[in-house]
């Protein structure tokens, strides 16, 4: 551990001033909340799609083990994130009720929970599946915890752009779990999630701007204003759509995926255009919601395309 990271740990506040003696003991729902289950569900889904799209197959027990390791590793990263950000979480309406700022879980307990889960997930992935998949899982955890959470998030409005790599690892991990290597298609899947992250999170930041400003987090709308953020959403959406159709254009997928990616891309561009125009105040929230559906449907189409190819 570097001195800078160690000092960052030391400077992370314990909590939002909760009196631990005055609150009830945490139950299993609080620990589940630490894992950010809604985020984990998307991570596991894209990891599953990478696994199913890969040539070859895993024994169902091993496939389930790989997915469980991805889920636990992602949850561990989420728990670390909540430990480190308990002070800013306490200042934001959206996050003030989380277990640490609300005083239901002690910070040291949350950190120990996160470290234990992270270590177990990587070790089991390596021993049960392969060490390339384990290394990618470890890289995703460290990127989210150290690069994004500790280093970037409070320092630069590009936090989401660079930090988006953390959430882009699962298809690579799923693919590597089956094949033991990484090739062009999983790299493109990584690129799709990487480019999807800025318009997804900046849409959220547009309608949660006051929260981020109150917490002192330099999200793009806070630092550069709404107009710049709307433009960046529009530009990144074009890059996302180009990346999403690239697997079809390069002959790595078939028409099922290609036509779905093209149709979804048109819808995403239409939503981003409404955000860019700035005349519809509901447009950012609508785009944020659609962006989640977009990723689920796009990756489901990838799996359907793969199954159609096998059936043919």
Backbone bond lengths (Angstrom), bond angles and torsions (degrees), N, CA, C in turn:
res aa  C-N    CA-C-N  psi(-1)  N-CA   C-N-CA  omega(-1)  CA-C   N-CA-C  phi
1 X - - - 1.463 - - 1.528 109.14 -
2 X 1.299 116.32 129.56 1.453 119.82 -179.42 1.506 110.78 -74.74
3 X 1.369 115.00 161.06 1.454 119.15 179.06 1.519 111.91 -61.20
4 X 1.380 115.99 -36.89 1.465 118.73 -177.77 1.512 112.02 -65.85
5 X 1.348 115.60 -40.62 1.455 118.62 178.86 1.519 110.56 -70.12
6 X 1.353 115.76 -38.79 1.450 118.89 178.78 1.513 111.55 -62.49
7 X 1.344 115.71 -41.01 1.461 118.39 178.31 1.511 110.99 -68.01
8 X 1.346 116.95 -32.33 1.466 119.92 176.68 1.521 110.27 -64.39
9 X 1.356 115.83 -41.42 1.458 118.84 176.30 1.523 110.54 -59.84
10 X 1.332 114.49 -46.21 1.453 118.77 -175.77 1.507 112.71 -63.85
11 X 1.354 115.56 -31.78 1.458 119.49 -177.14 1.514 113.48 -85.11
12 X 1.349 117.38 -11.30 1.462 119.82 -179.84 1.510 109.21 -66.70
13 X 1.332 117.59 127.83 1.455 120.81 -176.09 1.504 112.05 -68.21
14 X 1.303 114.87 151.22 1.462 119.46 -177.20 1.511 111.22 -66.58
15 X 1.316 118.52 -46.66 1.464 122.37 179.62 1.497 107.12 -172.69
16 X 1.316 114.95 -173.77 1.454 120.12 -179.37 1.523 110.88 -88.76
17 X 1.307 116.58 39.93 1.456 119.79 174.20 1.508 114.33 78.15
18 X 1.334 117.33 23.93 1.456 118.85 -178.38 1.516 110.56 -72.62
19 X 1.293 116.89 146.61 1.459 122.64 174.57 1.525 107.24 -92.00
20 X 1.344 115.31 104.44 1.457 119.68 -172.34 1.538 111.80 -63.03
21 X 1.307 118.45 -26.18 1.464 120.59 -178.49 1.523 111.42 -75.65
22 X 1.332 116.72 -13.89 1.462 119.80 -173.74 1.518 112.91 -102.23
23 X 1.318 117.82 4.51 1.458 120.51 -176.30 1.524 109.94 -118.37
24 X 1.322 118.60 154.51 1.459 121.15 179.59 1.527 111.58 -71.25
25 X 1.325 115.87 160.42 1.458 121.40 177.24 1.530 108.70 -67.42
26 X 1.332 116.00 140.46 1.455 120.67 -178.96 1.526 110.44 -65.18
27 X 1.328 116.83 146.82 1.456 120.22 174.02 1.525 109.09 -112.32
28 X 1.325 116.86 -175.09 1.460 121.34 -173.02 1.519 112.25 -62.13
29 X 1.338 117.62 -27.91 1.470 120.08 -179.70 1.522 111.86 -67.38
30 X 1.319 117.16 -31.70 1.456 120.32 177.60 1.524 111.01 -69.12
31 X 1.329 116.48 -40.64 1.464 119.14 177.91 1.530 110.71 -68.43
32 X 1.322 115.75 -36.30 1.466 118.62 175.50 1.527 110.51 -63.05
33 X 1.331 116.68 -41.22 1.461 120.20 178.79 1.521 111.87 -62.92
34 X 1.333 117.09 -33.76 1.462 120.44 176.54 1.522 111.54 -58.56
35 X 1.325 117.22 -29.84 1.461 121.76 -176.45 1.523 113.31 -80.72
36 X 1.333 117.75 -3.68 1.470 122.09 -176.85 1.536 111.17 52.38
37 X 1.334 117.40 65.00 1.465 120.33 -171.79 1.525 114.79 -59.67
38 X 1.319 118.33 -31.60 1.471 118.58 179.35 1.524 110.82 -67.43
39 X 1.324 116.72 -38.32 1.466 120.22 176.06 1.522 109.84 -68.22
40 X 1.332 116.31 -42.81 1.467 120.80 -179.07 1.522 110.95 -60.71
41 X 1.331 117.39 -36.13 1.472 119.49 -179.08 1.522 111.35 -61.16
42 X 1.314 117.35 -39.62 1.465 120.74 178.02 1.519 110.56 -70.14
43 X 1.321 116.77 -39.69 1.462 121.72 178.57 1.530 110.36 -61.47
44 X 1.322 116.70 -47.04 1.464 120.87 -179.37 1.524 110.70 -65.04
45 X 1.332 116.29 -39.13 1.461 119.23 -179.55 1.528 111.31 -63.13
46 X 1.330 117.70 -46.49 1.468 119.39 -179.74 1.527 110.56 -68.34
47 X 1.342 116.99 -33.45 1.456 119.26 174.62 1.519 111.73 -64.69
48 X 1.334 116.66 -41.79 1.460 121.36 177.06 1.522 110.83 -61.45
49 X 1.322 116.33 -41.97 1.462 119.64 -179.68 1.526 111.03 -65.14
50 X 1.331 117.35 -39.21 1.464 119.90 175.23 1.512 111.13 -61.98
51 X 1.321 116.61 -38.88 1.463 121.68 179.28 1.523 111.14 -66.36
52 X 1.339 116.18 -44.32 1.469 119.90 -177.32 1.524 112.55 -74.62
53 X 1.325 117.76 -27.46 1.459 121.03 -179.68 1.518 112.43 -79.75
54 X 1.316 117.02 -17.12 1.460 120.78 -177.00 1.528 110.97 -71.22
55 X 1.330 117.14 146.83 1.471 119.32 174.17 1.524 110.00 -67.75
56 X 1.313 116.11 140.93 1.452 119.75 -176.66 1.515 110.61 93.60
57 X 1.313 116.05 -168.65 1.463 120.27 -178.16 1.520 109.95 -157.36
58 X 1.324 114.56 163.42 1.451 122.54 173.85 1.518 108.87 -114.99
59 X 1.322 116.49 151.52 1.462 119.96 170.42 1.526 107.58 -57.35
60 X 1.333 118.10 138.99 1.468 120.21 -176.97 1.531 113.77 -51.09
61 X 1.335 117.41 -37.22 1.466 119.65 179.57 1.521 110.68 -65.89
62 X 1.335 116.76 -41.21 1.459 120.53 179.14 1.530 110.79 -69.27
63 X 1.339 116.40 -38.37 1.464 119.60 177.81 1.524 110.75 -62.86
64 X 1.326 116.29 -42.87 1.463 120.23 177.74 1.526 110.68 -64.14
65 X 1.327 116.95 -38.11 1.463 121.14 177.79 1.519 110.66 -62.97
66 X 1.342 116.25 -44.37 1.465 120.20 179.48 1.525 111.11 -61.15
67 X 1.329 116.29 -43.84 1.470 119.71 -179.76 1.528 111.09 -67.17
68 X 1.316 116.92 -37.45 1.460 120.15 177.86 1.530 110.52 -64.11
69 X 1.325 116.63 -39.76 1.469 120.21 177.74 1.525 110.93 -64.61
70 X 1.331 116.97 -40.69 1.463 120.20 177.02 1.520 110.22 -62.08
71 X 1.338 116.57 -44.19 1.466 120.79 -179.25 1.524 111.16 -63.82
72 X 1.315 116.99 -46.14 1.470 120.59 -177.80 1.525 110.56 -67.71
73 X 1.341 116.89 -40.09 1.462 119.87 177.90 1.519 111.80 -63.14
74 X 1.334 116.44 -42.79 1.467 120.09 178.21 1.523 110.43 -65.69
75 X 1.331 116.88 -40.06 1.457 120.19 177.81 1.517 112.20 -64.21
76 X 1.324 116.49 -38.04 1.460 120.68 177.68 1.524 110.81 -62.28
77 X 1.329 116.27 -42.55 1.464 120.15 177.79 1.526 110.76 -62.69
78 X 1.334 116.74 -39.97 1.460 120.49 177.83 1.512 112.42 -64.77
79 X 1.343 116.93 -38.17 1.466 120.59 178.30 1.524 110.94 -66.93
80 X 1.335 116.22 -40.38 1.470 119.61 176.52 1.522 110.13 -61.77
81 X 1.326 115.97 -43.64 1.458 121.05 -179.98 1.534 110.78 -58.76
82 X 1.320 117.17 -42.75 1.465 120.11 179.57 1.525 111.55 -69.51
83 X 1.336 117.05 -33.42 1.462 119.29 176.08 1.525 110.32 -63.93
84 X 1.323 116.05 -48.44 1.461 119.86 -174.84 1.527 111.90 -69.83
85 X 1.323 116.68 -31.90 1.461 120.43 -174.26 1.530 112.94 -102.86
86 X 1.314 117.92 21.56 1.460 119.26 -176.75 1.524 112.29 -62.19
87 X 1.346 117.70 -28.44 1.465 119.36 179.11 1.520 111.54 -70.94
88 X 1.340 117.20 -46.67 1.463 119.26 179.12 1.518 111.81 -72.55
89 X 1.329 117.42 -31.84 1.468 119.90 175.73 1.530 110.91 -59.40
90 X 1.326 116.45 -36.84 1.460 120.35 -179.05 1.521 112.63 -66.39
91 X 1.341 117.03 -20.60 1.462 121.31 -177.14 1.526 113.13 -92.88
92 X 1.315 117.38 -8.34 1.461 121.24 -174.66 1.522 109.98 -110.99
93 X 1.328 116.29 130.83 1.464 120.29 -179.44 1.522 111.81 -57.77
94 X 1.319 115.51 -36.26 1.466 121.10 -176.63 1.526 112.77 -66.68
95 X 1.332 117.79 -24.62 1.460 120.92 -172.37 1.528 114.50 -125.67
96 X 1.343 118.14 -2.06 1.463 120.52 -174.03 1.524 113.24 -63.50
97 X 1.321 117.89 -22.65 1.465 120.28 -178.12 1.525 113.06 -90.88
98 X 1.318 117.49 5.27 1.462 119.59 177.68 1.530 110.27 -62.49
99 X 1.338 118.14 158.21 1.469 120.30 -170.46 1.529 116.01 -57.45
100 X 1.342 118.56 -36.62 1.470 118.70 -176.64 1.525 111.48 -77.18
101 X 1.352 120.01 -54.43 1.466 117.65 179.60 1.521 113.15 -63.55
102 X 1.335 116.87 -26.99 1.466 119.49 178.14 1.523 112.38 -80.07
103 X 1.336 116.45 -7.20 1.455 120.10 175.13 1.506 115.89 85.71
104 X 1.328 118.90 13.58 1.458 120.39 -177.62 1.538 112.37 -87.60
105 X 1.336 116.69 -21.90 1.462 121.21 177.25 1.521 108.31 -132.45
106 X 1.325 116.88 135.45 1.447 120.92 178.96 1.527 109.75 -73.81
107 X 1.329 118.24 144.07 1.466 121.36 -178.20 1.526 113.77 -56.30
108 X 1.336 117.71 -45.56 1.464 120.34 -178.65 1.525 110.99 -61.85
109 X 1.316 116.52 -36.73 1.462 121.53 179.02 1.532 110.32 -66.68
110 X 1.320 116.55 -40.65 1.461 120.76 178.69 1.524 110.89 -65.05
111 X 1.330 116.97 -41.05 1.464 120.40 179.72 1.522 110.85 -64.81
112 X 1.335 117.05 -44.56 1.464 120.38 178.58 1.525 111.23 -61.57
113 X 1.319 115.75 -39.72 1.465 122.18 177.61 1.527 110.10 -60.56
114 X 1.326 117.19 -45.68 1.457 121.97 -178.97 1.523 111.50 -64.37
115 X 1.323 117.28 -46.00 1.467 121.11 -177.95 1.534 110.85 -64.98
116 X 1.317 116.74 -42.04 1.468 120.52 179.81 1.526 111.26 -62.71
117 X 1.312 116.95 -44.58 1.468 120.26 -179.68 1.530 111.25 -65.88
118 X 1.326 116.45 -41.71 1.460 120.21 -179.76 1.525 110.71 -61.95
119 X 1.322 116.49 -47.87 1.459 119.97 -179.77 1.516 112.37 -62.11
120 X 1.326 116.54 -43.06 1.468 120.42 -179.29 1.521 111.55 -65.11
121 X 1.331 117.46 -42.20 1.465 120.03 -177.37 1.529 111.58 -64.50
122 X 1.322 117.04 -42.49 1.475 120.39 -179.48 1.528 110.51 -68.82
123 X 1.331 117.23 -43.79 1.460 120.28 -179.20 1.525 111.87 -62.55
124 X 1.320 116.80 -44.79 1.465 119.93 -179.49 1.523 110.83 -67.33
125 X 1.332 117.62 -39.72 1.463 120.10 177.39 1.533 110.38 -59.41
126 X 1.327 116.55 -44.43 1.459 119.55 -179.27 1.511 112.77 -66.45
127 X 1.317 117.32 -44.97 1.462 121.33 -176.19 1.524 112.63 -73.69
128 X 1.335 116.92 -36.11 1.468 120.01 -175.01 1.525 113.13 -92.56
129 X 1.325 117.55 -31.08 1.469 120.68 -173.83 1.533 110.20 -111.50
130 X 1.321 117.98 -86.78 1.464 121.64 172.24 1.525 108.33 -163.29
131 X 1.323 115.65 162.72 1.464 119.44 -172.53 1.524 112.97 -80.80
132 X 1.340 118.63 -18.24 1.462 119.37 173.13 1.531 109.40 -67.28
133 X 1.331 116.38 -46.97 1.464 119.81 177.73 1.527 110.32 -61.59
134 X 1.327 117.02 -39.38 1.464 120.68 178.61 1.532 110.86 -65.11
135 X 1.340 116.48 -40.57 1.457 119.81 178.89 1.521 112.21 -64.58
136 X 1.334 116.43 -40.31 1.462 119.87 176.81 1.528 111.19 -65.50
137 X 1.334 116.47 -38.99 1.465 120.11 177.23 1.526 110.21 -63.09
138 X 1.326 116.86 -45.55 1.457 120.14 177.51 1.523 111.00 -60.63
139 X 1.344 116.44 -42.01 1.461 119.90 178.74 1.520 112.31 -61.23
140 X 1.329 116.46 -40.00 1.474 119.65 179.69 1.521 111.18 -66.17
141 X 1.337 116.44 -40.38 1.465 120.16 179.26 1.521 110.55 -64.64
142 X 1.332 116.83 -48.70 1.462 120.92 -178.22 1.527 111.41 -65.53
143 X 1.329 116.74 -36.04 1.458 119.00 179.58 1.519 110.46 -64.41
144 X 1.331 116.39 -43.48 1.465 119.52 -179.10 1.528 111.82 -69.59
145 X 1.334 116.45 -42.22 1.458 119.42 -175.47 1.526 112.51 -77.05
146 X 1.323 117.53 -45.92 1.456 120.25 -172.08 1.531 113.27 -95.50
147 X 1.341 116.51 -47.18 1.469 118.27 -177.18 1.529 110.70 -73.94
148 X 1.336 116.64 -50.29 1.469 119.89 -177.06 1.525 112.27 -78.58
149 X 1.340 116.89 -58.90 1.471 120.44 -171.94 1.522 112.56 -68.04
150 X 1.330 117.05 -52.21 1.463 120.95 -174.20 1.523 111.97 -78.69
151 X 1.326 117.21 -45.20 1.458 120.66 -169.73 1.528 113.51 -90.89
152 X 1.342 117.09 -50.69 1.463 120.16 -167.07 1.526 115.19 -89.56
153 X 1.310 117.69 -42.43 1.466 119.93 -162.14 1.519 112.77 -59.92
154 X 1.322 118.26 -38.28 1.464 120.38 -177.54 1.519 112.72 -95.16
155 X 1.336 117.30 3.90 1.459 119.45 -173.17 1.524 114.82 -114.90
156 X 1.324 118.02 -26.97 1.458 119.06 -171.59 1.520 111.32 -147.48
157 X 1.331 117.62 144.56 1.470 120.16 174.61 1.525 112.57 -70.29
158 X 1.326 117.11 -8.34 1.466 120.76 175.28 1.527 111.26 -86.39
159 X 1.329 117.50 12.05 1.456 121.39 -178.16 1.528 112.12 -54.54
160 X 1.317 116.36 -44.14 1.457 120.90 -177.69 1.524 111.11 -70.62
161 X 1.330 117.08 -37.98 1.466 120.86 -177.70 1.523 110.11 -62.24
162 X 1.330 116.78 -54.76 1.464 120.49 -178.37 1.519 110.42 -73.36
163 X 1.323 115.80 -43.52 1.457 120.01 -178.20 1.509 113.73 -65.29
164 X 1.334 117.16 -17.61 1.458 120.22 179.10 1.516 113.46 -60.29
165 X 1.331 116.87 -20.57 1.462 119.67 178.73 1.519 111.67 -61.22
166 X 1.340 116.89 -30.91 1.463 120.01 -178.14 1.524 111.59 -59.82
167 X 1.327 116.66 -42.28 1.455 120.17 -179.00 1.511 114.15 -81.12
168 X 1.341 116.74 -4.49 1.456 120.65 -177.27 1.527 112.87 -93.02
169 X 1.324 117.42 -5.59 1.465 121.02 -177.18 1.528 115.43 -72.32
170 X 1.340 121.23 -33.17 1.468 119.93 -170.41 1.530 116.38 -52.46
171 X 1.358 121.28 -43.57 1.468 117.69 177.48 1.530 112.96 -62.36
172 X 1.340 116.11 -35.04 1.461 120.01 175.44 1.526 110.71 -62.40
173 X 1.330 115.61 -43.14 1.462 120.29 -178.91 1.527 110.28 -65.21
174 X 1.335 116.77 -45.72 1.456 120.14 179.18 1.516 112.20 -61.03
175 X 1.320 116.29 -42.71 1.470 121.54 178.56 1.531 109.71 -62.96
176 X 1.333 116.98 -49.05 1.469 121.30 -178.34 1.516 111.95 -63.63
177 X 1.336 117.01 -31.09 1.457 120.01 178.27 1.524 111.10 -61.41
178 X 1.330 116.83 -34.68 1.465 121.22 -179.26 1.521 111.74 -84.63
179 X 1.325 117.01 -46.33 1.462 121.50 -169.28 1.524 114.28 -97.85
180 X 1.326 116.84 -24.59 1.459 119.47 -174.38 1.503 113.45 77.25
181 X 1.350 117.19 9.92 1.464 120.12 177.21 1.521 109.55 -147.09
182 X 1.321 116.68 -178.13 1.460 123.13 178.13 1.525 107.54 -131.98
183 X 1.340 116.23 132.08 1.458 120.55 -179.14 1.527 110.37 -127.77
184 X 1.334 116.72 -167.22 1.467 121.00 -171.12 1.526 113.07 -63.03
185 X 1.327 117.97 -45.47 1.467 120.03 -175.74 1.529 112.61 -61.04
186 X 1.333 120.48 -49.43 1.469 117.59 178.29 1.524 113.41 -64.02
187 X 1.327 117.30 -28.92 1.472 119.28 175.69 1.527 109.68 -65.85
188 X 1.327 117.01 -38.91 1.461 120.20 177.12 1.537 110.91 -67.43
189 X 1.316 117.19 -36.01 1.470 120.04 176.15 1.523 110.19 -64.12
190 X 1.325 116.46 -39.63 1.461 121.24 173.85 1.527 109.82 -58.15
191 X 1.344 116.80 -46.18 1.467 121.28 -178.25 1.523 111.53 -63.38
192 X 1.330 116.81 -37.33 1.462 120.19 -179.88 1.529 110.40 -61.56
193 X 1.327 116.95 -49.31 1.471 119.58 -179.63 1.524 110.66 -66.54
194 X 1.318 117.10 -38.29 1.462 121.64 178.87 1.532 110.73 -59.26
195 X 1.336 117.19 -44.34 1.464 121.35 -179.03 1.527 112.16 -79.66
196 X 1.304 117.50 -22.52 1.463 121.94 176.62 1.522 111.38 -71.46
197 X 1.322 117.20 -32.20 1.459 121.58 -172.49 1.528 114.10 -60.28
198 X 1.345 121.08 -47.19 1.477 119.19 -179.29 1.527 114.36 -59.67
199 X 1.342 120.41 -51.67 1.478 116.57 178.96 1.515 113.07 -64.75
200 X 1.326 117.34 -30.23 1.457 120.24 177.87 1.530 110.99 -65.54
201 X 1.319 117.35 -53.88 1.461 120.66 -175.07 1.520 112.83 -78.07
202 X 1.323 118.05 -31.23 1.465 118.29 177.41 1.518 111.04 -70.34
203 X 1.333 117.58 -28.79 1.466 119.27 172.75 1.518 110.18 -63.09
204 X 1.336 116.33 -43.15 1.461 120.65 175.04 1.525 110.49 -61.45
205 X 1.324 116.48 -43.78 1.465 120.68 -177.10 1.526 112.09 -63.42
206 X 1.325 117.49 -29.82 1.463 120.13 179.99 1.522 111.69 -64.61
207 X 1.336 117.13 -40.62 1.465 117.04 -178.54 1.530 112.18 -97.17
208 X 1.360 116.93 -1.79 1.465 120.11 173.86 1.525 110.58 -117.75
209 X 1.339 115.90 24.15 1.459 121.61 -173.34 1.528 112.25 -59.07
210 X 1.323 117.63 -42.43 1.458 121.32 -177.71 1.525 111.29 -62.42
211 X 1.315 116.09 -37.60 1.459 120.46 177.64 1.528 110.72 -61.55
212 X 1.326 116.26 -48.70 1.464 120.24 -179.37 1.531 110.98 -64.58
213 X 1.318 117.08 -38.93 1.459 120.72 178.40 1.525 110.61 -63.79
214 X 1.325 117.14 -42.80 1.459 121.60 -179.98 1.534 110.88 -63.16
215 X 1.337 115.89 -34.77 1.458 120.33 -178.05 1.527 112.85 -86.05
216 X 1.329 117.44 -6.10 1.455 120.53 179.18 1.517 114.21 74.84
217 X 1.326 116.93 24.41 1.463 121.15 178.73 1.530 108.38 -93.69
218 X 1.341 118.20 123.53 1.468 121.04 -172.93 1.526 113.90 -79.34
219 X 1.325 116.64 57.86 1.458 118.81 174.37 1.527 109.20 -66.29
220 X 1.309 116.80 155.85 1.457 121.43 -171.60 1.530 113.23 -55.15
221 X 1.343 120.95 -44.00 1.472 118.91 179.27 1.522 113.14 -62.39
222 X 1.337 116.55 -31.19 1.461 120.72 -179.97 1.518 110.56 -71.19
223 X 1.324 117.00 -41.09 1.466 122.26 -173.35 1.533 111.98 -87.13
224 X 1.323 116.72 -44.18 1.468 120.64 -172.35 1.519 113.70 -108.18
225 X 1.323 118.00 -11.62 1.453 120.49 179.34 1.521 112.58 96.19
226 X 1.328 114.58 165.54 1.466 120.34 -175.44 1.518 112.74 -68.44
227 X 1.312 117.88 -38.81 1.463 120.13 -175.56 1.533 110.99 -62.62
228 X 1.333 117.14 -45.16 1.459 120.70 178.11 1.523 110.43 -63.10
229 X 1.323 116.66 -40.54 1.458 120.52 179.84 1.517 111.35 -63.89
230 X 1.324 116.61 -42.69 1.463 120.16 178.76 1.527 111.08 -62.17
231 X 1.328 116.71 -39.94 1.468 120.33 177.93 1.521 111.16 -64.93
232 X 1.329 116.45 -42.58 1.462 119.96 -179.94 1.528 111.30 -64.66
233 X 1.312 117.38 -36.89 1.464 120.39 175.50 1.525 110.13 -61.05
234 X 1.319 115.93 -44.82 1.466 121.30 -179.95 1.528 110.93 -61.58
235 X 1.328 117.85 -44.44 1.464 121.42 -177.45 1.535 111.34 -70.50
236 X 1.315 116.40 -43.22 1.469 118.63 179.82 1.520 111.59 -66.81
237 X 1.321 117.31 -29.50 1.465 119.13 177.75 1.518 110.97 -64.63
238 X 1.325 117.40 -39.04 1.466 120.12 175.40 1.531 111.12 -60.60
239 X 1.327 116.29 -44.10 1.467 119.85 178.54 1.522 111.11 -63.79
240 X 1.327 116.37 -39.50 1.461 120.94 178.18 1.523 111.23 -62.13
241 X 1.310 117.19 -46.64 1.462 120.95 -178.60 1.524 110.47 -63.02
242 X 1.329 117.17 -40.84 1.468 120.59 177.49 1.527 110.76 -61.07
243 X 1.327 116.36 -44.40 1.466 120.07 179.71 1.523 111.41 -66.03
244 X 1.341 116.64 -35.59 1.463 119.86 -175.90 1.526 112.66 -69.85
245 X 1.325 117.90 -30.57 1.467 119.88 178.96 1.529 112.02 -91.09
246 X 1.326 117.67 -8.96 1.464 121.03 -178.23 1.530 113.18 -58.94
247 X 1.350 119.83 -42.04 1.477 117.72 178.52 1.524 113.26 -57.77
248 X 1.317 117.30 -37.51 1.470 121.16 177.54 1.516 110.23 -71.03
249 X 1.325 117.36 -45.37 1.461 121.29 -179.09 1.526 111.68 -61.58
250 X 1.314 117.50 -31.75 1.464 121.68 -179.32 1.526 112.63 -88.74
251 X 1.330 117.03 1.86 1.456 120.50 177.96 1.518 114.51 77.59
252 X 1.332 117.18 17.87 1.466 120.87 -179.01 1.518 112.46 -88.29
253 X 1.340 117.06 -16.63 1.461 122.49 176.49 1.522 108.36 -134.67
254 X 1.321 114.91 172.08 1.447 119.98 -179.47 1.518 113.04 -101.65
255 X 1.343 114.73 -165.73 1.456 121.07 -174.05 1.526 113.08 -68.93
256 X 1.333 117.52 -31.16 1.466 119.32 -179.85 1.524 110.08 -57.54
257 X 1.326 114.80 -49.48 1.464 118.60 178.11 1.525 111.01 -69.38
258 X 1.313 117.39 -45.41 1.465 120.78 -174.35 1.517 113.38 -60.70
259 X 1.321 117.19 -45.66 1.461 119.96 -179.56 1.533 111.22 -68.71
260 X 1.344 115.90 -37.13 1.468 119.00 177.33 1.523 110.62 -64.85
261 X 1.323 116.82 -45.49 1.464 120.77 179.52 1.520 111.08 -60.93
262 X 1.323 116.59 -40.13 1.466 120.28 -179.42 1.526 110.98 -65.97
263 X 1.349 116.86 -46.23 1.456 120.18 179.57 1.517 112.71 -63.90
264 X 1.328 116.20 -44.03 1.465 119.91 177.76 1.520 111.20 -63.38
265 X 1.337 115.92 -37.07 1.460 119.93 179.43 1.520 111.96 -62.47
266 X 1.322 116.49 -40.75 1.462 120.10 177.69 1.525 110.54 -61.83
267 X 1.325 116.54 -43.88 1.467 120.63 179.62 1.525 111.68 -65.15
268 X 1.327 116.92 -39.38 1.462 120.66 179.19 1.522 110.05 -65.74
269 X 1.326 116.43 -42.97 1.470 120.34 178.15 1.531 111.05 -62.29
270 X 1.327 116.31 -39.14 1.469 119.14 179.15 1.534 110.35 -63.55
271 X 1.338 116.79 -42.51 1.456 120.12 178.10 1.516 112.24 -66.18
272 X 1.338 116.29 -40.72 1.464 120.32 178.84 1.523 111.28 -66.41
273 X 1.324 116.88 -33.71 1.464 120.74 177.21 1.529 110.95 -64.94
274 X 1.323 116.70 -40.32 1.464 119.98 177.45 1.535 110.73 -65.04
275 X 1.333 115.80 -37.32 1.466 119.02 176.11 1.524 110.11 -65.23
276 X 1.326 117.42 -44.58 1.467 122.45 -178.11 1.529 111.32 -61.78
277 X 1.323 116.94 -39.61 1.469 119.86 -179.89 1.522 111.09 -64.66
278 X 1.317 117.77 -35.01 1.458 121.70 174.88 1.515 115.39 76.62
279 X 1.325 117.93 9.64 1.466 120.15 -178.40 1.528 113.05 -89.10
280 X 1.339 116.83 -19.73 1.461 122.07 -179.75 1.526 108.16 -106.45
281 X 1.317 117.64 109.84 1.457 121.25 -176.69 1.529 112.68 -67.77
282 X 1.334 116.08 -20.38 1.457 119.64 179.41 1.528 112.71 -86.96
283 X 1.323 117.25 -8.78 1.459 121.11 -174.07 1.526 113.38 -58.59
284 X 1.353 120.41 -44.52 1.470 118.94 179.37 1.526 113.35 -60.76
285 X 1.329 116.31 -42.63 1.465 119.24 179.84 1.528 111.03 -66.21
286 X 1.319 116.99 -38.58 1.461 120.70 177.92 1.524 110.94 -65.61
287 X 1.335 116.48 -41.51 1.464 119.68 179.57 1.521 110.66 -66.47
288 X 1.329 116.64 -39.13 1.460 120.24 177.62 1.527 110.57 -58.82
289 X 1.326 116.67 -47.51 1.454 120.27 178.89 1.522 112.11 -63.65
290 X 1.341 116.49 -43.50 1.460 119.74 -179.77 1.524 111.36 -64.79
291 X 1.331 117.42 -35.66 1.462 120.29 -176.64 1.533 111.51 -60.91
292 X 1.326 117.39 -34.25 1.460 120.45 177.22 1.528 110.14 -67.90
293 X 1.333 115.87 -47.06 1.464 120.36 177.14 1.526 110.59 -60.49
294 X 1.326 116.13 -39.86 1.474 121.90 -179.99 1.524 110.94 -54.69
295 X 1.325 116.78 -49.08 1.462 119.76 -175.16 1.521 111.01 -68.29
296 X 1.333 117.09 -39.96 1.462 120.26 177.51 1.528 111.01 -60.93
297 X 1.331 116.86 -48.51 1.469 120.03 -176.84 1.521 111.06 -68.32
298 X 1.324 117.82 -40.17 1.461 121.19 -179.63 1.523 111.01 -60.58
299 X 1.328 116.82 -47.08 1.459 119.23 -178.10 1.528 111.66 -73.98
300 X 1.333 117.25 -30.76 1.465 119.22 173.42 1.523 110.42 -63.84
301 X 1.329 116.70 -37.81 1.471 120.38 177.54 1.523 111.00 -65.26
302 X 1.316 117.10 -34.12 1.468 120.66 176.66 1.527 110.48 -61.07
303 X 1.332 116.08 -44.84 1.461 120.20 179.25 1.526 110.64 -67.05
304 X 1.347 116.67 -43.29 1.472 119.72 178.40 1.516 110.97 -60.45
305 X 1.314 116.30 -39.20 1.470 121.11 178.43 1.529 110.58 -63.09
306 X 1.307 116.15 -43.23 1.475 121.47 178.47 1.522 110.52 -62.56
307 X 1.349 117.52 -45.78 1.460 121.21 -179.81 1.520 111.29 -65.71
308 X 1.337 116.26 -37.17 1.458 119.23 177.10 1.513 111.38 -64.26
309 X 1.331 116.42 -38.23 1.452 121.06 178.12 1.512 112.51 -66.23
310 X 1.329 116.45 -38.24 1.484 120.32 178.72 1.510 109.78 -68.65
311 X 1.356 116.33 -41.13 1.459 120.29 -179.82 1.516 111.91 -64.70
312 X 1.331 115.61 -34.57 1.465 118.84 179.97 1.527 111.36 -70.71
